[in-house]
Amino acid sequence: METNYRSTNIDKIETATILNERTILRSAFSWMALAMILTTLASLLFAFVPELTNLLIEKTEFGIKPTIFAYIVMFAPLIFVFAMSLGINKMSLPMLIGTFVAYSLINGISFSFIFFVYDIGSIYKVFLSTTALFAVMAIAGYVTKTDLSKLGSILMIGLIGIVIASLINMFMHSAKMDYIISILGVIIFTGLTAYDVQKIKNLGTEAQGDVMTRKMGIMGALTLYLDFINLFLFLLRLFGGRKD
């Protein structure tokens, strides 16, 4: 039977859209929270359980150096992100969930290195500060009526810029450039948090079908998770107290 869309009550369409927006946002933040818990647990276990720590670092006659496994967990998260981003339409929902969970755990293992560099008290304080800043910008992105698309485009260009600058600084080892990159990183990911929340909210008008809605929720969680951890890392580089 052909549906007469012109006779559909506009209020019902708007209500369905609002419900979809809330469903995707709620799903995104729920999956993000799970990812943060898994990442935190994995980082703590590999930082403070000697048997697991030994999988990451080894003592040699020249001092302590990362193991092959450490290098794997450092670069593996990039593969997971690309796999999820490029394969969202091909992956089944269970496979996408499994990939996201595995990514959270492996990322947590790589994060355990921050406990070897920074004082745990400063890590805790920076984490709380990041949470507060992230929450404020997430709320701003949700409630604002201003279209943040242009801002998002500018921020993405800035993100590419700091990635290139970071690669250059790997060879220059400039403390001043590192400081500037960290400040710009905080600004960029603060803005991206608001932009991404608005973008995920707007996905409610595009989601078609229950499975795709759930997939969008997971991809939204990945985006917010990346915003949070990058904001946290840049703040840690600026304000984290290094161990003596």
MDAnalysis code that builds the backbone (N, CA, C; Angstrom):
import MDAnalysis as mda
import numpy as np

u = mda.Universe.empty(732, n_residues=244, atom_resindex=np.repeat(np.arange(244), 3), trajectory=True)
u.add_TopologyAttr("name", ["N", "CA", "C"] * 244)
u.add_TopologyAttr("resid", np.arange(1, 245))
u.add_TopologyAttr("resname", ["MET", "GLU", "THR", "ASN", "TYR", "ARG", "SER", "THR", "ASN", "ILE", "ASP", "LYS", "ILE", "GLU", "THR", "ALA", "THR", "ILE", "LEU", "ASN", "GLU", "ARG", "THR", "ILE", "LEU", "ARG", "SER", "ALA", "PHE", "SER", "TRP", "MET", "ALA", "LEU", "ALA", "MET", "ILE", "LEU", "THR", "THR", "LEU", "ALA", "SER", "LEU", "LEU", "PHE", "ALA", "PHE", "VAL", "PRO", "GLU", "LEU", "THR", "ASN", "LEU", "LEU", "ILE", "GLU", "LYS", "THR", "GLU", "PHE", "GLY", "ILE", "LYS", "PRO", "THR", "ILE", "PHE", "ALA", "TYR", "ILE", "VAL", "MET", "PHE", "ALA", "PRO", "LEU", "ILE", "PHE", "VAL", "PHE", "ALA", "MET", "SER", "LEU", "GLY", "ILE", "ASN", "LYS", "MET", "SER", "LEU", "PRO", "MET", "LEU", "ILE", "GLY", "THR", "PHE", "VAL", "ALA", "TYR", "SER", "LEU", "ILE", "ASN", "GLY", "ILE", "SER", "PHE", "SER", "PHE", "ILE", "PHE", "PHE", "VAL", "TYR", "ASP", "ILE", "GLY", "SER", "ILE", "TYR", "LYS", "VAL", "PHE", "LEU", "SER", "THR", "THR", "ALA", "LEU", "PHE", "ALA", "VAL", "MET", "ALA", "ILE", "ALA", "GLY", "TYR", "VAL", "THR", "LYS", "THR", "ASP", "LEU", "SER", "LYS", "LEU", "GLY", "SER", "ILE", "LEU", "MET", "ILE", "GLY", "LEU", "ILE", "GLY", "ILE", "VAL", "ILE", "ALA", "SER", "LEU", "ILE", "ASN", "MET", "PHE", "MET", "HIS", "SER", "ALA", "LYS", "MET", "ASP", "TYR", "ILE", "ILE", "SER", "ILE", "LEU", "GLY", "VAL", "ILE", "ILE", "PHE", "THR", "GLY", "LEU", "THR", "ALA", "TYR", "ASP", "VAL", "GLN", "LYS", "ILE", "LYS", "ASN", "LEU", "GLY", "THR", "GLU", "ALA", "GLN", "GLY", "ASP", "VAL", "MET", "THR", "ARG", "LYS", "MET", "GLY", "ILE", "MET", "GLY", "ALA", "LEU", "THR", "LEU", "TYR", "LEU", "ASP", "PHE", "ILE", "ASN", "LEU", "PHE", "LEU", "PHE", "LEU", "LEU", "ARG", "LEU", "PHE", "GLY", "GLY", "ARG", "LYS", "ASP"])
u.atoms.positions = np.array([
    [0.839, -1.196, 0.000],
    [0.000, 0.000, 0.000],
    [0.869, 1.239, 0.000],
    [0.528, 2.200, -0.873],
    [1.323, 3.414, -0.950],
    [0.961, 4.346, 0.189],
    [1.952, 4.898, 0.846],
    [1.718, 5.800, 1.968],
    [1.550, 7.215, 1.469],
    [0.532, 7.888, 1.974],
    [0.312, 9.283, 1.628],
    [1.031, 10.147, 2.651],
    [2.270, 10.541, 2.347],
    [3.080, 11.275, 3.306],
    [2.526, 12.669, 3.563],
    [1.758, 13.200, 2.625],
    [1.240, 14.555, 2.786],
    [0.178, 14.632, 3.864],
    [-0.365, 13.471, 4.226],
    [-1.393, 13.464, 5.266],
    [-0.818, 13.169, 6.646],
    [0.506, 12.968, 6.723],
    [1.141, 12.666, 8.001],
    [1.137, 13.898, 8.891],
    [0.809, 13.704, 10.158],
    [0.791, 14.808, 11.105],
    [2.214, 15.286, 11.372],
    [2.460, 16.568, 11.122],
    [3.803, 17.117, 11.282],
    [4.300, 16.998, 12.710],
    [3.423, 17.078, 13.688],
    [3.808, 16.951, 15.089],
    [4.378, 15.571, 15.374],
    [3.802, 14.558, 14.718],
    [4.302, 13.197, 14.923],
    [5.700, 13.039, 14.329],
    [5.940, 13.695, 13.198],
    [7.261, 13.631, 12.579],
    [8.290, 14.291, 13.485],
    [7.949, 15.465, 14.015],
    [8.864, 16.181, 14.899],
    [9.134, 15.392, 16.168],
    [8.088, 14.763, 16.724],
    [8.259, 13.963, 17.938],
    [9.173, 12.780, 17.687],
    [8.992, 12.121, 16.533],
    [9.839, 10.974, 16.187],
    [11.287, 11.403, 16.024],
    [11.496, 12.575, 15.428],
    [12.851, 13.087, 15.243],
    [13.516, 13.370, 16.577],
    [12.779, 14.014, 17.480],
    [13.314, 14.327, 18.806],
    [13.680, 13.054, 19.556],
    [12.791, 12.045, 19.465],
    [13.064, 10.777, 20.137],
    [14.309, 10.114, 19.553],
    [14.460, 10.191, 18.218],
    [15.638, 9.623, 17.577],
    [16.911, 10.340, 18.015],
    [16.828, 11.678, 18.099],
    [17.976, 12.464, 18.554],
    [18.400, 12.019, 19.950],
    [17.416, 11.908, 20.838],
    [17.718, 11.541, 22.217],
    [18.235, 10.113, 22.307],
    [17.693, 9.228, 21.461],
    [18.131, 7.830, 21.473],
    [19.593, 7.725, 21.069],
    [19.974, 8.406, 19.987],
    [21.349, 8.345, 19.510],
    [22.304, 8.998, 20.508],
    [21.913, 10.151, 21.045],
    [22.778, 10.822, 22.030],
    [22.934, 9.989, 23.292],
    [21.826, 9.437, 23.777],
    [21.889, 8.604, 24.979],
    [22.756, 7.380, 24.722],
    [22.604, 6.778, 23.545],
    [23.416, 5.616, 23.186],
    [24.891, 5.994, 23.093],
    [25.176, 7.143, 22.463],
    [26.563, 7.589, 22.296],
    [27.242, 7.815, 23.636],
    [26.564, 8.509, 24.544],
    [27.168, 8.784, 25.850],
    [27.271, 7.514, 26.698],
    [26.336, 6.592, 26.527],
    [26.388, 5.333, 27.283],
    [27.578, 4.493, 26.841],
    [27.756, 4.356, 25.529],
    [28.890, 3.588, 25.012],
    [30.199, 4.277, 25.335],
    [30.207, 5.610, 25.299],
    [31.418, 6.345, 25.656],
    [31.795, 6.094, 27.116],
    [30.786, 6.108, 27.996],
    [31.041, 5.863, 29.420],
    [31.629, 4.470, 29.624],
    [31.076, 3.479, 28.904],
    [31.607, 2.116, 28.998],
    [33.054, 2.078, 28.521],
    [33.329, 2.762, 27.409],
    [34.693, 2.788, 26.869],
    [35.657, 3.426, 27.857],
    [35.235, 4.501, 28.512],
    [36.093, 5.166, 29.486],
    [36.388, 4.255, 30.675],
    [35.394, 3.508, 31.115],
    [35.587, 2.568, 32.235],
    [36.582, 1.484, 31.843],
    [36.401, 0.902, 30.657],
    [37.299, -0.154, 30.192],
    [38.728, 0.371, 30.006],
    [38.838, 1.567, 29.449],
    [40.156, 2.171, 29.243],
    [40.851, 2.426, 30.575],
    [40.110, 2.952, 31.532],
    [40.675, 3.245, 32.852],
    [41.140, 1.975, 33.550],
    [40.297, 0.945, 33.527],
    [40.650, -0.321, 34.177],
    [41.886, -0.946, 33.532],
    [41.917, -0.953, 32.197],
    [43.054, -1.547, 31.496],
    [44.350, -0.787, 31.796],
    [44.264, 0.541, 31.809],
    [45.469, 1.341, 32.077],
    [45.983, 1.123, 33.492],
    [45.077, 1.035, 34.462],
    [45.479, 0.824, 35.855],
    [46.092, -0.563, 36.051],
    [45.484, -1.562, 35.432],
    [45.994, -2.927, 35.575],
    [47.406, -3.048, 35.006],
    [47.621, -2.510, 33.813],
    [48.927, -2.637, 33.174],
    [49.962, -1.702, 33.773],
    [49.510, -0.701, 34.524],
    [50.457, 0.214, 35.168],
    [50.902, -0.289, 36.533],
    [50.003, -1.019, 37.234],
    [50.298, -1.353, 38.628],
    [50.360, -2.849, 38.942],
    [50.042, -3.696, 37.986],
    [50.223, -5.136, 38.188],
    [51.535, -5.539, 37.517],
    [52.556, -5.892, 38.304],
    [53.903, -6.144, 37.757],
    [53.932, -7.126, 36.592],
    [53.151, -8.203, 36.701],
    [53.169, -9.211, 35.635],
    [52.696, -8.615, 34.302],
    [51.735, -7.687, 34.369],
    [51.233, -7.050, 33.153],
    [52.162, -5.924, 32.700],
    [52.734, -5.205, 33.660],
    [53.672, -4.134, 33.325],
    [54.872, -4.676, 32.567],
    [55.305, -5.875, 32.950],
    [56.470, -6.489, 32.300],
    [56.211, -6.817, 30.824],
    [54.934, -6.862, 30.440],
    [54.604, -7.087, 29.038],
    [54.858, -5.839, 28.196],
    [54.949, -4.690, 28.874],
    [55.106, -3.405, 28.181],
    [56.531, -2.873, 28.192],
    [57.212, -3.112, 29.303],
    [58.581, -2.595, 29.406],
    [59.522, -3.705, 29.873],
    [60.752, -3.599, 29.444],
    [61.748, -4.588, 29.845],
    [63.056, -3.890, 30.205],
    [63.745, -4.477, 31.150],
    [65.024, -3.905, 31.586],
    [66.161, -4.497, 30.774],
    [67.005, -3.626, 30.295],
    [68.181, -4.050, 29.537],
    [69.422, -3.431, 30.184],
    [70.568, -3.758, 29.667],
    [71.809, -3.188, 30.214],
    [71.918, -1.690, 29.968],
    [71.091, -1.196, 29.033],
    [71.095, 0.241, 28.723],
    [69.945, 0.982, 29.407],
    [69.151, 0.253, 30.191],
    [68.024, 0.864, 30.881],
    [66.709, 0.195, 30.509],
    [65.610, 0.908, 30.762],
    [64.276, 0.371, 30.474],
    [63.845, 0.784, 29.071],
    [63.268, -0.170, 28.326],
    [62.777, 0.159, 26.994],
    [61.451, -0.566, 26.742],
    [60.608, -0.016, 25.832],
    [59.320, -0.653, 25.516],
    [59.529, -1.987, 24.810],
    [58.626, -2.914, 25.034],
    [58.677, -4.211, 24.363],
    [57.977, -4.105, 23.005],
    [58.061, -5.170, 22.242],
    [57.364, -5.208, 20.944],
    [55.860, -5.096, 21.167],
    [55.371, -5.747, 22.224],
    [53.941, -5.664, 22.544],
    [53.528, -4.221, 22.821],
    [54.396, -3.447, 23.470],
    [54.105, -2.041, 23.766],
    [53.930, -1.243, 22.480],
    [54.796, -1.481, 21.505],
    [54.680, -0.775, 20.228],
    [53.401, -1.169, 19.494],
    [53.007, -2.421, 19.654],
    [51.780, -2.893, 19.006],
    [50.563, -2.163, 19.569],
    [50.483, -2.078, 20.909],
    [49.311, -1.436, 21.514],
    [49.342, 0.084, 21.314],
    [50.512, 0.649, 21.028],
    [50.587, 2.082, 20.752],
    [49.959, 2.431, 19.406],
    [50.195, 1.568, 18.406],
    [49.733, 1.869, 17.051],
    [48.443, 1.147, 16.661],
    [48.093, 0.076, 17.378],
    [46.887, -0.684, 17.056],
    [45.604, 0.143, 17.116],
    [45.447, 1.084, 18.088],
    [44.212, 1.873, 18.129],
    [43.884, 2.590, 16.832],
    [44.908, 3.034, 16.098],
    [44.670, 3.704, 14.811],
    [43.982, 2.759, 13.826],
    [44.408, 1.507, 13.847],
    [43.818, 0.508, 12.949],
    [42.355, 0.287, 13.294],
    [42.055, 0.217, 14.588],
    [40.676, 0.016, 15.024],
    [39.780, 1.179, 14.616],
    [40.283, 2.407, 14.772],
    [39.502, 3.591, 14.416],
    [39.187, 3.593, 12.923],
    [40.193, 3.315, 12.095],
    [39.982, 3.279, 10.648],
    [39.024, 2.149, 10.275],
    [39.153, 1.010, 10.936],
    [38.288, -0.131, 10.632],
    [36.828, 0.197, 10.922],
    [36.581, 0.847, 12.058],
    [35.206, 1.202, 12.410],
    [34.660, 2.303, 11.509],
    [35.486, 3.281, 11.211],
    [35.043, 4.419, 10.399],
    [34.723, 3.994, 8.968],
    [35.579, 3.131, 8.410],
    [35.397, 2.732, 7.017],
    [34.452, 1.546, 6.852],
    [34.283, 0.770, 7.943],
    [33.490, -0.448, 7.814],
    [32.147, -0.440, 8.501],
    [31.644, 0.757, 8.857],
    [30.391, 0.815, 9.606],
    [29.233, 0.179, 8.852],
    [29.190, 0.338, 7.528],
    [28.086, -0.220, 6.748],
    [28.250, -1.709, 6.497],
    [29.500, -2.180, 6.481],
    [29.752, -3.591, 6.209],
    [29.734, -4.436, 7.484],
    [30.144, -3.847, 8.601],
    [30.181, -4.589, 9.864],
    [28.776, -4.833, 10.406],
    [28.584, -6.015, 10.975],
    [27.339, -6.260, 11.692],
    [27.391, -5.493, 13.012],
    [26.238, -5.312, 13.639],
    [26.203, -4.586, 14.907],
    [27.065, -5.270, 15.970],
    [26.974, -6.607, 16.157],
    [27.838, -7.268, 17.161],
    [29.322, -7.094, 16.864],
    [29.712, -7.123, 15.578],
    [31.116, -6.957, 15.224],
    [31.580, -5.529, 15.530],
    [30.716, -4.561, 15.251],
    [31.064, -3.162, 15.531],
    [31.230, -2.952, 17.029],
    [30.331, -3.551, 17.816],
    [30.428, -3.445, 19.271],
    [31.711, -4.092, 19.774],
    [32.015, -5.281, 19.269],
    [33.219, -5.985, 19.678],
    [34.483, -5.212, 19.339],
    [34.498, -4.599, 18.159],
    [35.650, -3.794, 17.745],
    [35.814, -2.576, 18.646],
    [34.698, -1.953, 18.992],
    [34.731, -0.772, 19.853],
    [35.235, -1.124, 21.254],
    [34.770, -2.239, 21.786],
    [35.203, -2.688, 23.113],
    [36.694, -3.031, 23.091],
    [37.126, -3.759, 22.048],
    [38.546, -4.127, 21.925],
    [39.413, -2.875, 21.811],
    [38.942, -1.900, 21.054],
    [39.670, -0.635, 20.901],
    [39.828, 0.063, 22.247],
    [38.766, 0.086, 23.037],
    [38.804, 0.739, 24.350],
    [39.829, 0.080, 25.260],
    [39.884, -1.241, 25.238],
    [40.822, -1.974, 26.088],
    [42.272, -1.769, 25.642],
    [42.514, -1.873, 24.344],
    [43.882, -1.705, 23.832],
    [44.358, -0.276, 24.048],
    [43.460, 0.681, 23.849],
    [43.818, 2.074, 24.098],
    [44.170, 2.273, 25.571],
    [43.442, 1.585, 26.443],
    [43.719, 1.665, 27.875],
    [45.102, 1.131, 28.206],
    [45.489, 0.046, 27.540],
    [46.827, -0.521, 27.774],
    [47.902, 0.497, 27.385],
    [47.707, 1.164, 26.248],
    [48.700, 2.157, 25.824],
    [48.714, 3.364, 26.766],
    [47.569, 3.656, 27.379],
    [47.485, 4.777, 28.313],
    [48.218, 4.507, 29.618],
    [48.534, 3.262, 29.891],
    [49.209, 2.940, 31.149],
    [50.572, 3.629, 31.247],
    [51.137, 4.024, 30.100],
    [52.443, 4.688, 30.108],
    [52.406, 6.049, 30.791],
    [51.240, 6.679, 30.842],
    [51.183, 8.002, 31.491],
    [51.469, 7.880, 32.985],
    [51.201, 6.703, 33.565],
    [51.467, 6.508, 34.990],
    [52.967, 6.358, 35.267],
    [53.729, 6.050, 34.233],
    [55.180, 5.956, 34.388],
    [55.840, 7.332, 34.276],
    [55.110, 8.296, 33.689],
    [55.673, 9.622, 33.416],
    [55.161, 10.685, 34.382],
    [53.851, 10.630, 34.679],
    [53.225, 11.683, 35.484],
    [52.837, 11.181, 36.869],
    [52.839, 12.094, 37.813],
    [52.406, 11.790, 39.175],
    [50.919, 11.460, 39.174],
    [50.526, 10.426, 39.888],
    [49.139, 9.972, 39.851],
    [48.170, 11.037, 40.364],
    [48.631, 11.871, 41.301],
    [47.778, 12.942, 41.805],
    [47.441, 13.958, 40.730],
    [48.430, 14.321, 39.915],
    [48.187, 15.291, 38.844],
    [47.329, 14.671, 37.735],
    [47.490, 13.371, 37.499],
    [46.645, 12.686, 36.512],
    [45.189, 12.758, 36.941],
    [44.960, 12.519, 38.222],
    [43.604, 12.553, 38.777],
    [42.993, 13.952, 38.639],
    [43.764, 14.986, 38.963],
    [43.261, 16.359, 38.888],
    [42.968, 16.772, 37.456],
    [43.863, 16.415, 36.536],
    [43.648, 16.757, 35.128],
    [42.441, 16.008, 34.576],
    [42.254, 14.768, 35.008],
    [41.096, 13.983, 34.563],
    [39.791, 14.647, 35.002],
    [39.741, 15.103, 36.251],
    [38.538, 15.775, 36.742],
    [38.304, 17.087, 35.998],
    [39.378, 17.815, 35.730],
    [39.264, 19.074, 34.989],
    [38.766, 18.820, 33.573],
    [39.283, 17.769, 32.953],
    [38.843, 17.408, 31.604],
    [37.371, 17.042, 31.594],
    [36.937, 16.296, 32.603],
    [35.537, 15.888, 32.698],
    [34.619, 17.102, 32.811],
    [35.014, 18.066, 33.643],
    [34.205, 19.275, 33.820],
    [34.138, 20.084, 32.530],
    [35.279, 20.286, 31.877],
    [35.324, 21.057, 30.635],
    [34.540, 20.356, 29.534],
    [34.697, 19.048, 29.442],
    [33.983, 18.264, 28.437],
    [32.479, 18.372, 28.648],
    [32.038, 18.265, 29.903],
    [30.610, 18.331, 30.210],
    [30.019, 19.683, 29.822],
    [30.735, 20.758, 30.139],
    [30.260, 22.108, 29.803],
    [30.102, 22.270, 28.295],
    [31.108, 21.837, 27.534],
    [31.054, 21.996, 26.083],
    [30.035, 21.062, 25.442],
    [29.838, 19.883, 26.035],
    [28.827, 18.959, 25.518],
    [27.429, 19.558, 25.693],
    [27.179, 20.155, 26.842],
    [25.886, 20.803, 27.091],
    [25.696, 21.979, 26.134],
    [26.768, 22.759, 25.944],
    [26.705, 23.897, 25.032],
    [26.375, 23.434, 23.613],
    [26.988, 22.359, 23.180],
    [26.729, 21.833, 21.846],
    [25.316, 21.314, 21.692],
    [24.761, 20.817, 22.772],
    [23.399, 20.263, 22.720],
    [22.333, 21.350, 22.698],
    [22.520, 22.388, 23.499],
    [21.459, 23.393, 23.653],
    [21.556, 24.537, 22.648],
    [22.735, 24.781, 22.073],
    [22.878, 25.924, 21.182],
    [22.036, 25.760, 19.921],
    [21.486, 26.874, 19.461],
    [20.709, 26.880, 18.221],
    [21.587, 27.283, 17.030],
    [22.805, 27.712, 17.323],
    [23.725, 28.135, 16.272],
    [24.298, 26.925, 15.545],
    [24.325, 26.991, 14.230],
    [24.907, 25.921, 13.430],
    [26.434, 25.981, 13.562],
    [27.015, 24.898, 14.082],
    [28.458, 24.859, 14.334],
    [29.249, 24.215, 13.194],
    [28.608, 24.016, 12.051],
    [29.278, 23.331, 10.934],
    [30.525, 24.070, 10.468],
    [30.419, 25.401, 10.322],
    [31.573, 26.187, 9.864],
    [32.701, 26.128, 10.892],
    [32.320, 26.207, 12.177],
    [33.324, 26.102, 13.234],
    [34.004, 24.751, 13.180],
    [33.216, 23.699, 12.951],
    [33.772, 22.351, 12.870],
    [34.782, 22.215, 11.746],
    [34.494, 22.834, 10.593],
    [35.409, 22.776, 9.454],
    [36.733, 23.460, 9.786],
    [36.640, 24.615, 10.451],
    [37.847, 25.352, 10.839],
    [38.672, 24.542, 11.841],
    [37.985, 23.930, 12.803],
    [38.672, 23.141, 13.822],
    [39.351, 21.912, 13.221],
    [38.712, 21.294, 12.232],
    [39.315, 20.135, 11.586],
    [40.586, 20.525, 10.834],
    [40.575, 21.712, 10.216],
    [41.784, 22.216, 9.557],
    [42.882, 22.439, 10.602],
    [42.477, 23.007, 11.749],
    [43.431, 23.210, 12.836],
    [43.981, 21.900, 13.358],
    [43.131, 20.877, 13.411],
    [43.565, 19.563, 13.881],
    [44.626, 18.980, 12.951],
    [44.399, 19.101, 11.654],
    [45.389, 18.633, 10.685],
    [46.703, 19.384, 10.885],
    [46.584, 20.682, 11.173],
    [47.772, 21.505, 11.393],
    [48.595, 21.046, 12.578],
    [47.929, 20.727, 13.704],
    [48.705, 20.311, 14.881],
    [49.258, 18.901, 14.721],
    [48.595, 18.068, 13.910],
    [49.145, 16.738, 13.625],
    [50.447, 16.882, 12.857],
    [50.445, 17.745, 11.845],
    [51.649, 17.981, 11.052],
    [52.750, 18.599, 11.924],
    [52.356, 19.579, 12.748],
    [53.324, 20.237, 13.629],
    [53.925, 19.247, 14.622],
    [53.105, 18.326, 15.117],
    [53.587, 17.321, 16.070],
    [54.595, 16.388, 15.413],
    [54.333, 16.014, 14.160],
    [55.265, 15.150, 13.428],
    [56.602, 15.862, 13.213],
    [56.525, 17.144, 12.874],
    [57.753, 17.929, 12.681],
    [58.537, 18.037, 13.991],
    [57.780, 18.246, 15.083],
    [58.435, 18.434, 16.383],
    [59.050, 17.146, 16.929],
    [58.636, 16.012, 16.370],
    [59.263, 14.754, 16.760],
    [60.749, 14.768, 16.421],
    [61.132, 15.551, 15.398],
    [62.532, 15.646, 14.980],
    [63.214, 16.879, 15.567],
    [62.414, 17.945, 15.802],
    [62.987, 19.188, 16.310],
    [63.178, 19.166, 17.828],
    [62.287, 18.444, 18.528],
    [62.327, 18.360, 19.992],
    [62.303, 19.747, 20.638],
    [61.409, 20.602, 20.135],
    [61.289, 21.957, 20.664],
    [60.258, 21.994, 21.789],
    [60.682, 22.355, 22.995],
    [59.772, 22.442, 24.135],
    [58.743, 23.554, 23.921],
    [59.189, 24.653, 23.295],
    [58.285, 25.778, 23.032],
    [57.191, 25.389, 22.051],
    [57.568, 24.692, 20.983],
    [56.579, 24.244, 20.006],
    [55.620, 23.237, 20.629],
    [56.146, 22.360, 21.483],
    [55.306, 21.382, 22.161],
    [54.268, 22.081, 23.037],
    [54.683, 23.146, 23.686],
    [53.776, 23.927, 24.542],
    [52.676, 24.585, 23.707],
    [53.065, 25.158, 22.566],
    [52.093, 25.809, 21.681],
    [51.105, 24.789, 21.111],
    [51.641, 23.638, 20.703],
    [50.779, 22.574, 20.166],
    [49.761, 22.120, 21.208],
    [50.207, 22.009, 22.450],
    [49.311, 21.571, 23.526],
    [48.194, 22.581, 23.764],
    [48.520, 23.869, 23.754],
    [47.502, 24.910, 23.934],
    [46.490, 24.867, 22.794],
    [47.001, 24.778, 21.560],
    [46.110, 24.705, 20.399],
    [45.263, 23.440, 20.442],
    [45.855, 22.341, 20.911],
    [45.123, 21.083, 21.030],
    [43.948, 21.195, 21.984],
    [44.162, 21.863, 23.120],
    [43.085, 22.064, 24.090],
    [41.958, 22.899, 23.467],
    [42.333, 23.969, 22.775],
    [41.334, 24.838, 22.141],
    [40.543, 24.077, 21.080],
    [41.253, 23.334, 20.243],
    [40.604, 22.615, 19.143],
    [39.649, 21.539, 19.657],
    [40.089, 20.726, 20.627],
    [39.226, 19.640, 21.092],
    [38.118, 20.131, 22.026],
    [38.303, 21.298, 22.629],
    [37.210, 21.910, 23.382],
    [36.094, 22.295, 22.422],
    [36.475, 22.930, 21.317],
    [35.484, 23.308, 20.313],
    [34.866, 22.104, 19.620],
    [35.685, 21.092, 19.320],
    [35.182, 19.898, 18.643],
    [34.162, 19.141, 19.494],
    [34.301, 19.223, 20.801],
    [33.333, 18.555, 21.683],
    [31.937, 19.106, 21.452],
    [31.808, 20.438, 21.445],
    [30.505, 21.064, 21.199],
    [30.007, 20.745, 19.798],
    [30.894, 20.837, 18.828],
    [30.526, 20.565, 17.434],
    [30.050, 19.126, 17.256],
    [30.785, 18.173, 17.829],
    [30.448, 16.754, 17.649],
    [29.143, 16.382, 18.348],
    [28.878, 16.981, 19.512],
    [27.609, 16.712, 20.188],
    [26.447, 17.190, 19.324],
    [26.593, 18.384, 18.745],
    [25.541, 18.887, 17.854],
    [25.395, 17.996, 16.626],
    [26.519, 17.540, 16.082],
    [26.484, 16.678, 14.899],
    [25.776, 15.354, 15.205],
    [26.085, 14.768, 16.361],
    [25.445, 13.510, 16.758],
    [23.952, 13.726, 16.992],
    [23.614, 14.848, 17.599],
    [22.209, 15.195, 17.814],
    [21.456, 15.265, 16.485],
    [22.090, 15.857, 15.485],
    [21.454, 16.004, 14.175],
    [21.344, 14.695, 13.416],
    [22.105, 13.677, 13.830],
    [22.014, 12.374, 13.181],
    [20.635, 11.750, 13.377],
    [19.904, 12.246, 14.384],
    [18.563, 11.722, 14.649],
    [17.620, 11.922, 13.492],
    [17.896, 12.918, 12.634],
    [17.046, 13.169, 11.472],
    [17.430, 12.297, 10.282],
    [18.582, 11.599, 10.397],
    [19.077, 10.816, 9.269],
    [18.991, 9.317, 9.499],
    [18.957, 8.904, 10.766],
    [18.991, 7.473, 11.081],
    [17.773, 6.760, 10.511],
    [18.028, 5.669, 9.819],
    [16.965, 4.872, 9.237],
    [17.093, 3.434, 9.743],
    [16.140, 3.009, 10.568],
    [16.160, 1.643, 11.069],
    [16.862, 1.532, 12.410],
    [16.441, 0.529, 13.168],
    [16.956, 0.359, 14.523],
    [18.443, 0.012, 14.527],
    [18.880, -0.864, 13.617],
    [20.285, -1.284, 13.581],
    [21.189, -0.104, 13.242],
    [20.819, 0.688, 12.235],
    [21.646, 1.830, 11.861],
    [21.675, 2.877, 12.966],
    [20.555, 3.038, 13.673],
    [20.519, 3.977, 14.793],
    [21.519, 3.555, 15.873],
    [21.570, 2.257, 16.157],
    [22.521, 1.748, 17.150],
    [23.958, 1.900, 16.679],
    [24.187, 1.662, 15.394],
    [25.530, 1.839, 14.848],
    [25.975, 3.295, 14.955],
    [25.051, 4.202, 14.651],
    [25.376, 5.625, 14.750],
    [25.684, 6.014, 16.193],
    [24.978, 5.371, 17.130],
    [25.246, 5.628, 18.543],
    [26.665, 5.228, 18.921],
    [27.118, 4.084, 18.408],
    [28.481, 3.611, 18.704],
    [29.519, 4.509, 18.049],
    [29.271, 4.902, 16.801],
    [30.223, 5.789, 16.124],
    [30.248, 7.168, 16.781],
    [29.094, 7.595, 17.285],
    [29.051, 8.843, 18.038],
    [29.868, 8.730, 19.311],
    [29.782, 7.563, 19.954],
    [30.569, 7.321, 21.169],
    [32.056, 7.360, 20.865],
    [32.448, 6.791, 19.732],
    [33.858, 6.807, 19.330],
    [34.349, 8.244, 19.147],
    [33.533, 9.065, 18.510],
    [33.895, 10.464, 18.276],
    [34.063, 11.212, 19.593],
    [33.099, 11.067, 20.498],
    [33.170, 11.753, 21.789],
    [34.328, 11.231, 22.636],
    [34.561, 9.935, 22.572],
    [35.668, 9.311, 23.303],
    [36.997, 9.904, 22.836],
    [37.157, 10.046, 21.522],
    [38.390, 10.618, 20.976],
    [38.551, 12.075, 21.387],
    [37.440, 12.816, 21.405],
    [37.491, 14.212, 21.863],
    [37.976, 14.279, 23.306],
    [37.416, 13.416, 24.151],
    [37.741, 13.441, 25.574],
    [39.197, 13.078, 25.823],
    [39.656, 11.972, 25.251],
    [41.011, 11.514, 25.574],
    [42.066, 12.463, 25.006],
    [41.779, 13.046, 23.837],
    [42.746, 14.003, 23.286],
    [42.780, 15.278, 24.107],
    [41.623, 15.731, 24.560],
    [41.571, 16.897, 25.437],
    [42.319, 16.609, 26.736],
    [42.123, 15.424, 27.274],
    [42.798, 15.010, 28.502],
    [44.322, 14.977, 28.315],
    [44.777, 14.404, 27.212],
    [46.219, 14.286, 26.976],
    [46.882, 15.646, 26.787],
    [46.216, 16.551, 26.079],
    [46.793, 17.885, 25.885],
    [46.818, 18.664, 27.200],
    [45.776, 18.532, 28.013],
    [45.774, 19.189, 29.320],
    [46.845, 18.587, 30.230],
    [47.035, 17.282, 30.104],
    [48.050, 16.608, 30.919],
    [49.446, 17.095, 30.540],
    [49.674, 17.312, 29.259],
    [50.971, 17.821, 28.815],
    [51.225, 19.234, 29.334],
    [50.134, 19.998, 29.515],
    [50.273, 21.376, 30.004],
    [50.394, 21.453, 31.519],
    [49.579, 20.666, 32.215],
    [49.472, 20.829, 33.675],
    [49.874, 19.600, 34.490],
    [50.201, 18.509, 33.813],
    [50.567, 17.299, 34.537],
    [51.926, 17.434, 35.215],
    [51.994, 16.956, 36.447],
    [53.258, 16.989, 37.181],
    [54.065, 15.734, 36.881],
    [55.208, 15.924, 36.252],
    [56.038, 14.774, 35.904],
    [56.777, 14.214, 37.120],
    [57.014, 12.922, 37.101],
    [57.773, 12.287, 38.172],
    [59.229, 12.691, 38.086],
    [59.867, 12.763, 39.233],
    [61.297, 13.130, 39.272],
    [62.159, 11.992, 38.742],
])
